[in-house]
């Protein structure tokens, strides 16, 4: 008797669970439709267009061109090099800052946060040109340094890779700090204290307890920064002085040059594919789930 | 009380103005829309050409800016109807014409009998002439700057940083002139991949000295004004404007590569006939003379010089003034129609090496 009752209860629960699944699925349906219409369909269209040649017929000329001209490979290498370096320097600068902000009182942390957010709210173009004004040969920084005798001749800060990196790191930093800081704030300070009470030095407590717990925020920040960097256009165009040509810039010039969407979208498809490959390899190397469970 | 009267006056004026514009609009529903490049250039066009020509014809002309021939292509291909006439470089028109997105201009309506030779084409009615020149910083070199392309490419005689264009346009011609090719033979040499490579190798030879690859006229003017580079290729009018603005810059017409800008009509516009008549009106010398007061881009209509519509001193600053033009070579758009994509890809390859 008791067994049957338990079974019928179980069946009822299972039915409820199923119903709940359907309800949730129903609720996510509009979102799925939106993603399908706004993201999947355009990317599919992009993919399709990349196989259309200049004369409007099916062709792989857009991909052939990328193999035949060394410029395309170099442009992709530059794109990934700049994106990786920007992400690296963002982490180098952003991690200590986010850590510092998570250790001080909320009041002071909020004041620091304003410092992070004000540049974030300023137009990207304005910030990019501001760097140009500051760092060019006869810009503020060089002029002052030369006048004070710190430099014998002006340093070439801009119109090269370093200028591009300075501008991009500055623009991307908030994207790393925001998720990282939120993550660090959520870490229970008692965990670090517990480690210390068990005899760990403060450095050991940080590396074995705090740092692993902050990994999800750090990885989220790194991912956002890296992916956003891949599509950068304005900052490398202005601060790179033509020495730094990234994929987005070539996409734009290909539309002008070939008058065809295919010549541009093939670049987009390759960029997307390589990015997905890199992220796949990265996810194999560093398992996000592992850290997710620990926190 | 006084301010109230003021408000009332303004209100009445606004009402009357609104009424006036309404009534003219209803009488002359002939409106044309023209697009150009904005900045100092379009300001000169607007004040010197677009609006006076519209007034003379009794029509309304609305102006906007655009991003070049690819915008025309997008408009025509998507069936949108945004403008009737666009201002474009000869090369842009030539490639648009080859793509079949432009209306053929009717030269029985548009009078080009007084145009300088070659300054009009099937799809582009030439309106002004500009030159690509080698400009130098007079603080670095004084009066003895690079007065020829050979000087520009000679890093021993003229040590210093250079800037060149990030696009291939008129850079290969400069390189070949520096390499000793006569200006008459430039396009003969460039008419093969070997010739293009020869020009690119010349640029490669000074690549370590090229500090910036510029992408816009505003940028190369700024580079000279800020002293970021010691010499650059660029458009003469921009340097003249920068000079008025205090830039220490000079150039020699012997480096000039003349190119021209004109008007074209996108395929399938409803106001095609009116647009044709309007372009015909804009070709008159008095408008070109007026435009040249604002920026040093010379008239394509030689009547401007023959009728002395421009002050002598101003006329001497124009690329197309006979004394300046005789030193220069003229850019050929048919070469660009044939070789642009190949040359552009090779140029990018050279830049990224």
Interface residues (C-beta under 8 A of the other chain):
Chain A: X65 X69 X70 X71 X74 X75 X78 X136 X137 X138 X139 X156 X159 X237 X241 X242 X243 X245 X250 X253 X255 X256 X257 X258 X259
Chain B: X68 X69 X70 X73 X95 X99 X166 X167 X211 X212 X213 X214 X215 X226 X227 X228 X340 X341 X344 X345 X348 X349 X351 X352 X353
